[in-house]
């Protein structure tokens, strides 16, 4: 079984949500997707900070 890279998984979800955001015309859905995108950015920033060497 291969090990899953958490950053790659979060980035893939970000990419999919960004596509949905550009495709939808519903303002409520856009707002929800935008919030989820911001959360994923925070997750990716956190994962990146874990890999930094002091």
C-alpha positions as CSV (number, residue, x, y, z in Angstrom):
1,X,0.0,0.0,0.0
2,X,1.4,3.4,-1.0
3,X,1.7,6.3,1.4
4,X,-0.6,9.3,0.6
5,X,1.0,12.7,0.7
6,X,-1.4,15.0,2.7
7,X,-0.3,18.1,0.8
8,X,-1.0,16.5,-2.6
9,X,-4.4,15.4,-1.3
10,X,-5.3,18.9,-0.1
11,X,-4.1,20.5,-3.3
12,X,-6.2,18.1,-5.4
13,X,-9.2,19.0,-3.4
14,X,-8.4,22.7,-3.8
15,X,-8.1,22.3,-7.5
16,X,-11.5,20.5,-7.7
17,X,-13.2,23.1,-5.6
18,X,-11.7,25.9,-7.6
19,X,-13.2,24.4,-10.8
20,X,-16.6,24.1,-9.1
21,X,-16.4,27.7,-8.0
22,X,-15.8,29.0,-11.5
23,X,-18.5,26.7,-12.9
24,X,-21.3,27.6,-10.5
25,X,-23.6,30.6,-10.8
26,X,-25.3,30.2,-7.4
27,X,-24.1,33.0,-5.0
28,X,-24.7,30.8,-1.9
29,X,-22.7,27.9,-3.4
30,X,-19.9,30.3,-4.4
31,X,-19.7,31.6,-0.9
32,X,-19.6,28.1,0.6
33,X,-17.0,27.0,-1.9
34,X,-14.9,30.1,-1.3
35,X,-14.9,29.4,2.5
36,X,-13.8,25.8,1.8
37,X,-11.0,27.0,-0.4
38,X,-9.8,29.4,2.3
39,X,-9.8,26.5,4.8
40,X,-7.8,24.3,2.4
41,X,-5.3,27.1,1.9
42,X,-4.8,27.2,5.7
43,X,-4.3,23.4,5.8
44,X,-1.8,23.5,2.9
45,X,0.1,26.4,4.7
46,X,0.1,24.3,7.9
47,X,1.4,21.2,6.1
48,X,4.1,23.3,4.4
49,X,5.2,24.7,7.8
50,X,5.6,21.2,9.1
51,X,8.2,20.4,6.4
52,X,10.4,23.4,7.0
53,X,13.8,22.7,8.4
54,X,14.8,25.2,11.1
